[in-house]
């Protein structure tokens, strides 16, 4: 009993430790993006010389050999044509979503937006230890599921069910389909049993009617045979009585026996 309690305590302690690590990773992930946005405002001339730093960064990316061809096309046709818009939107998104991740509001949409931005940074040739850490943290938070909502406003406002990638939801859907299939099998089996029972009842009723018909025919045949036997007996009796003809002669009765027989007076 004591060993079981100790094992349960160690399991709960490990679970709390893992959940605390997820919360810390979410906060640090949001803090990293928040600082990235703040440093763009305070340095690198993002706002003192709008568009200069970002334009130079994109042009440098075009000259890097490991930048994919499709992304170079994206830089030339889209990014460079909207440098001023990207110059203001990038730090604003980093600051706002970084704060939202720290407090745990709209956690998963924020992670997905940051992951999209981070993929763009990697494709542009900006790959270092910090980028790799942020990239790994994003996937770690996505795979953590509901644990990313611990100590968050999403859980306080009950928003976690809107964005969480819950495996149990798919499992429950599969279980529901299995239950529906089982119900269909049971319904089909019930229908088959009912049909079989109905066929058996009809067969039993048919057999009963046949038996009654056979009994009726046997009774009728027996009665017909009985009547025939009685008729034959009656005919034989009548024939025997027909051979003796009584005659009256005064006070005596004469019995005349047949045509060829003798007379008695």
C-alpha positions as CSV (number, residue, x, y, z in Angstrom):
1,X,0.0,0.0,0.0
2,X,2.8,2.4,0.9
3,X,4.7,1.6,-2.3
4,X,1.5,2.3,-4.3
5,X,1.1,5.6,-2.7
6,X,4.8,6.5,-3.3
7,X,4.4,5.5,-6.9
8,X,1.3,7.6,-7.2
9,X,3.1,10.6,-5.6
10,X,6.1,10.3,-8.0
11,X,3.7,10.1,-10.9
12,X,1.8,13.2,-9.8
13,X,5.1,15.0,-9.2
14,X,6.4,14.1,-12.7
15,X,3.1,15.3,-14.2
16,X,3.2,18.6,-12.4
17,X,6.8,19.1,-13.4
18,X,6.0,18.5,-17.0
19,X,3.1,20.8,-16.9
20,X,5.2,23.5,-15.2
21,X,7.8,23.1,-18.0
22,X,5.1,23.6,-20.7
23,X,3.9,26.8,-19.0
24,X,7.5,28.0,-18.7
25,X,8.2,27.2,-22.3
26,X,5.0,29.1,-23.4
27,X,6.0,32.2,-21.4
28,X,9.6,32.1,-22.6
29,X,8.4,31.6,-26.2
30,X,6.1,34.6,-25.9
31,X,8.8,36.6,-24.2
32,X,11.3,35.9,-27.0
33,X,9.0,37.2,-29.7
34,X,8.0,40.2,-27.5
35,X,11.7,41.1,-27.2
36,X,12.2,40.6,-30.9
37,X,9.4,43.2,-31.6
38,X,10.6,45.6,-29.0
39,X,14.2,45.6,-30.3
40,X,12.9,46.4,-33.7
41,X,11.4,49.5,-32.3
42,X,14.2,50.6,-30.1
43,X,17.0,49.8,-32.5
44,X,17.9,48.8,-36.1
45,X,16.3,52.0,-37.4
46,X,13.0,50.3,-38.1
47,X,11.1,53.5,-37.2
48,X,13.8,56.1,-37.5
49,X,14.4,55.1,-41.1
50,X,11.3,53.1,-42.1
51,X,11.9,50.3,-44.6
52,X,15.6,50.7,-44.9
53,X,16.7,47.9,-42.7
54,X,14.0,45.5,-44.0
55,X,14.7,46.3,-47.6
56,X,18.5,45.7,-47.1
57,X,17.7,42.4,-45.3
58,X,15.5,41.2,-48.2
59,X,18.0,42.2,-50.9
60,X,20.7,40.4,-49.0
61,X,18.5,37.3,-48.9
62,X,18.3,37.3,-52.7
63,X,22.0,36.9,-52.9
64,X,22.2,33.9,-50.5
65,X,22.7,30.6,-52.3
66,X,20.7,28.5,-49.9
67,X,17.5,30.5,-50.1
68,X,15.0,28.5,-52.2
69,X,14.1,29.8,-55.7
70,X,10.4,30.1,-54.9
71,X,11.1,32.2,-51.9
72,X,13.3,34.5,-53.9
73,X,10.4,35.0,-56.3
74,X,8.2,35.8,-53.3
75,X,10.7,38.4,-52.1
76,X,11.0,40.0,-55.5
77,X,7.3,40.1,-56.4
78,X,5.6,40.5,-53.0
79,X,7.8,41.4,-50.1
80,X,9.9,44.2,-51.7
81,X,6.7,45.8,-53.1
82,X,5.2,46.0,-49.6
83,X,8.3,46.8,-47.5
84,X,6.6,49.7,-45.6
85,X,3.6,47.6,-44.7
86,X,5.8,44.8,-43.4
87,X,8.1,47.3,-41.6
88,X,5.2,48.3,-39.3
89,X,3.2,45.0,-39.2
90,X,6.1,42.7,-38.2
91,X,7.1,44.3,-34.9
92,X,3.5,45.1,-34.0
93,X,2.5,41.4,-34.5
94,X,5.5,40.2,-32.5
95,X,4.8,42.5,-29.6
96,X,1.0,41.9,-29.5
97,X,1.1,38.1,-29.9
98,X,4.2,37.8,-27.6
99,X,2.1,39.4,-24.8
100,X,-0.9,37.2,-25.7
101,X,1.3,34.1,-25.4
102,X,2.6,35.2,-22.0
103,X,-0.8,35.7,-20.6
104,X,-2.2,32.7,-22.5
105,X,-4.8,34.4,-24.7
106,X,-5.6,32.8,-28.1
107,X,-2.6,30.6,-27.5
108,X,-2.7,28.2,-30.4
109,X,-3.6,30.9,-33.1
110,X,-0.7,32.9,-31.8
111,X,1.7,30.0,-32.0
112,X,0.6,29.2,-35.6
113,X,1.2,32.8,-36.6
114,X,4.6,32.9,-35.0
115,X,5.4,29.6,-36.7
116,X,4.5,31.0,-40.1
117,X,6.7,34.1,-39.4
118,X,9.5,31.9,-38.2
119,X,9.4,29.7,-41.4
120,X,9.7,32.9,-43.4
121,X,12.8,33.9,-41.4
122,X,14.4,30.5,-42.0
123,X,13.6,30.5,-45.7
124,X,15.2,34.0,-46.0
125,X,18.5,32.5,-44.6
126,X,18.2,33.6,-41.0
127,X,19.1,30.3,-39.3
128,X,20.8,30.3,-35.9
129,X,20.5,28.8,-32.4
130,X,17.8,31.2,-31.3
131,X,15.8,30.5,-34.5
132,X,16.1,26.8,-34.0
133,X,15.1,27.1,-30.3
134,X,12.0,29.1,-31.2
135,X,11.1,26.8,-34.0
136,X,11.4,23.7,-31.7
137,X,9.4,25.5,-29.0
138,X,6.6,26.2,-31.3
139,X,6.2,22.6,-32.3
140,X,6.6,21.5,-28.7
141,X,3.7,23.8,-27.6
142,X,1.5,22.5,-30.5
143,X,2.1,18.9,-29.5
144,X,1.5,19.6,-25.8
145,X,-2.2,19.9,-26.5
146,X,-4.3,21.1,-23.5
147,X,-1.3,21.4,-21.3
148,X,-0.4,24.7,-23.1
149,X,-3.6,26.2,-21.5
150,X,-2.5,25.8,-17.9
151,X,-2.4,29.1,-16.1
152,X,-3.8,30.9,-19.2
153,X,-6.7,33.2,-19.9
154,X,-7.9,30.8,-22.5
155,X,-8.8,28.3,-19.8
156,X,-10.2,31.1,-17.6
157,X,-12.5,32.3,-20.4
158,X,-13.1,28.7,-21.5
159,X,-11.7,29.3,-25.0
160,X,-9.5,26.2,-25.0
161,X,-12.0,24.0,-26.8
162,X,-12.1,26.4,-29.8
163,X,-8.5,25.9,-30.9
164,X,-7.0,22.9,-29.2
165,X,-5.9,20.0,-31.3
166,X,-7.5,17.3,-29.2
167,X,-6.7,13.7,-30.0
168,X,-9.6,12.6,-27.8
169,X,-12.0,14.4,-30.1
170,X,-10.9,12.3,-33.0
171,X,-10.9,9.2,-30.8
172,X,-14.4,10.1,-29.6
173,X,-15.5,10.5,-33.2
174,X,-14.0,7.1,-34.1
175,X,-15.6,5.6,-31.0
176,X,-18.9,7.2,-32.1
177,X,-18.5,5.6,-35.6
178,X,-17.7,2.3,-34.0
179,X,-20.8,2.6,-31.7
180,X,-22.9,3.5,-34.8
181,X,-21.6,0.5,-36.6
182,X,-22.3,-1.7,-33.6
183,X,-25.8,-0.3,-33.4
184,X,-26.3,-1.0,-37.1
185,X,-25.0,-4.6,-36.6
186,X,-27.4,-5.0,-33.6
187,X,-30.3,-3.5,-35.6
188,X,-29.5,-5.8,-38.6
189,X,-29.2,-8.8,-36.3
190,X,-32.5,-7.9,-34.6
191,X,-34.2,-7.5,-38.0
192,X,-32.8,-10.9,-39.1
193,X,-34.0,-12.5,-35.9
194,X,-37.5,-10.9,-36.3
195,X,-37.7,-12.1,-39.8
196,X,-36.6,-15.6,-38.8
197,X,-39.1,-15.6,-36.0
198,X,-41.9,-14.5,-38.3
199,X,-40.9,-17.2,-40.9
200,X,-40.9,-19.8,-38.1
201,X,-44.3,-18.6,-36.9
202,X,-45.7,-18.7,-40.4
203,X,-44.2,-22.1,-40.9
204,X,-45.7,-23.3,-37.6
205,X,-49.1,-21.9,-38.5
206,X,-48.9,-23.5,-41.9
207,X,-48.0,-26.8,-40.4
208,X,-50.8,-26.5,-37.9
209,X,-53.3,-25.8,-40.7
210,X,-52.0,-28.8,-42.7
211,X,-52.3,-31.0,-39.6
212,X,-55.8,-29.8,-39.0
213,X,-56.6,-30.5,-42.7
214,X,-55.1,-33.9,-42.5
215,X,-57.0,-34.6,-39.2
216,X,-60.2,-33.3,-40.9
217,X,-59.7,-35.5,-43.9
218,X,-58.9,-38.5,-41.7
219,X,-62.0,-37.9,-39.7
220,X,-64.1,-37.4,-42.8
221,X,-62.7,-40.6,-44.3
222,X,-63.3,-42.4,-41.1
223,X,-66.9,-41.2,-41.0
224,X,-67.4,-42.1,-44.6
225,X,-66.0,-45.5,-44.1
226,X,-68.2,-45.9,-41.0
227,X,-71.2,-44.8,-42.9
228,X,-70.3,-47.2,-45.7
229,X,-69.8,-50.1,-43.3
230,X,-73.2,-49.2,-41.7
231,X,-74.8,-49.0,-45.2
232,X,-73.3,-52.4,-46.1
233,X,-74.5,-53.9,-42.9
234,X,-77.9,-52.4,-43.5
235,X,-78.0,-53.8,-47.0
236,X,-77.0,-57.2,-45.8
237,X,-79.6,-57.1,-43.1
238,X,-82.2,-55.9,-45.5
239,X,-81.2,-58.7,-47.9
240,X,-81.6,-61.2,-45.1
241,X,-84.9,-59.8,-44.1
242,X,-86.0,-59.8,-47.8
243,X,-85.6,-63.6,-48.0
244,X,-88.3,-64.2,-45.4
245,X,-91.7,-62.7,-46.4
246,X,-94.5,-62.8,-43.8
247,X,-98.0,-63.6,-45.0
248,X,-101.4,-63.4,-43.2
249,X,-104.1,-66.1,-43.6
250,X,-106.8,-65.7,-41.2
251,X,-105.5,-66.2,-37.7
252,X,-102.2,-67.8,-38.9
253,X,-99.1,-66.2,-40.2
254,X,-97.4,-68.0,-43.0
255,X,-93.7,-67.5,-43.5
256,X,-92.8,-67.9,-47.2
257,X,-89.1,-68.5,-47.6
258,X,-87.6,-67.4,-50.8
259,X,-88.7,-68.4,-54.3
260,X,-87.1,-71.8,-54.3
261,X,-87.6,-72.5,-50.6
262,X,-90.2,-74.4,-48.7
263,X,-93.4,-73.1,-47.0
264,X,-94.3,-73.4,-43.3
265,X,-97.9,-73.1,-42.2
